[in-house]
Amino acid sequence: MTTYTWLGHNQPHLDTLFVHDLGSMVFASFGGVTAQGAHKNEDAAAIFIDPAGAWELALVIDAHHSAQSAQLILNTVVEAESQLRDCLNQPLNQAFFSLDRALLDLFRSNSFRARCATIQGEASCLFVARKDEYVWYWAVGDCIGYIFHPSIARLGEMQLNQRRFYEWIGNVNTWDGVLPSYSTGIRLLQPGLTTMMLTSDGLLECGKRPFEQPTTLYNTVCWQHSTLPRAARALLERVQTEGGRDSATVILWQFDSTWAGMNRDFR
């Protein structure tokens, strides 16, 4: 299995456009413009790729007040890698539900919550997994995912999840409430090529905020550039041009679905 992890505290990429091509997936990071006040990177990310191509799992984390919560979440996920892999290797009708339960067990555990109470700051995080023709997401906070496909983009459907503010994992912890506030869901992909994307809010909140409009992202990623590494670099270049102070982290990959589909227009 291909595993890639990154912690912005250790590799901040200040004033640096970093694009790493993993073959089937692309990771990209820009730590912000130091002339505009950028001086740290509190994002983190993880990518897990099944060697047979049956599934992928991606994670983006966006911390604040310190990188401690990002590091804690990242370390917790890496320690549970074999468990998460086993979940995704289950039959399709079980895999995502098992993954949801595994993450709930990890983050609701007394040991994890005790560690959260000792750190400074908190983080948002977004998990996205693809298995067969389905995409699953699991989100706390305001990291955001997208699925780009022409047949649904023309109807305005591009965002995978809704950004949620004031949801965190860390010293302020959603898992300490009577019920946790988080979101999860499953989407069926359309026939043909779909591009999947995760990002932290530094991509959306730079300068005049061109990428707050999903259509701008869709056009940049899917139409204006011939490869995903070039598209990822173009996104970060725009953040740099806009004088982005916050770090921007992006994960991109594609899946070509050959199933017959249910994409008739019933309107």
Steps between C-alpha positions, in 0.01 A plus 500: 500500500619852423499724807584870501484726805592863547503741794521869419675580826801300378477595130326838490559584130498873573530693171533158335271322255536131582338241273558128550374254239425160655399350169129452555467796741653847535587684820567875495584757767573872522581639843411860426673824402742610771487860378131493594572360847509123447739342749369149573306214346256314722348275232563127465404225259505125443445286191452123486478321163404136450763329280227328297325830433182394679489804727668820619473684832604864545507729803551877531538666841493875574603599852516834679667643811774237453577193290458267798145394410601433138789286617279311748235422237762402242686273743173338611401424141844366407496271804162367385609452137463122497153523656386757243645290219310195625177703497548603137587145397158382616214456249365828367174479694699481826821695440386859555283416799793317659724798429251733667486281810879472512545878497228548760670246726838671453386854572247420772744288697590617848871488419467725195277748681743511790784587263286772341455663839877543538575673168477857379253575222263295292447394138253432225543183297352334194531135395400396148511142372422355158411134453357375172250759369435656840655785697464531878585799719531561873548858618546707812526873432566705190733301275320438175474231233383507140399252231533641150311334214347676198153347528446626855718812478260643241228465766713681757594191701869507584540526876524172688440633851378816669761703688419510871646774717562461873543123471839382621708215631753594766497706817154617397360163401177398329537157661460648848139599439192294577498422128784576256438742215639357177378406153535197278354379174530277195474608136460285190732611220373557148632304200821637356785695656449660843757722670502499880653777707558586865628834625554712808348847524821678400414428138154652533573806715795660320487853356178563311394140568474377140472136602201546729302443181514126423466575129836680503661197663331264256618695196856529633532134593305331221522723194792742511783253565593168341618316813414501869852609609471802271153575630621475861788738427262745332280506809795576726638760260169684521518495881851644478391766250209594727745549789360211702616510860342174615632161393323320215505121477352307207455131413381403151427172324278353231290191440356384169174316561384261230166402652180573303380767741170657594560846361181558301371854523155466659432872525 
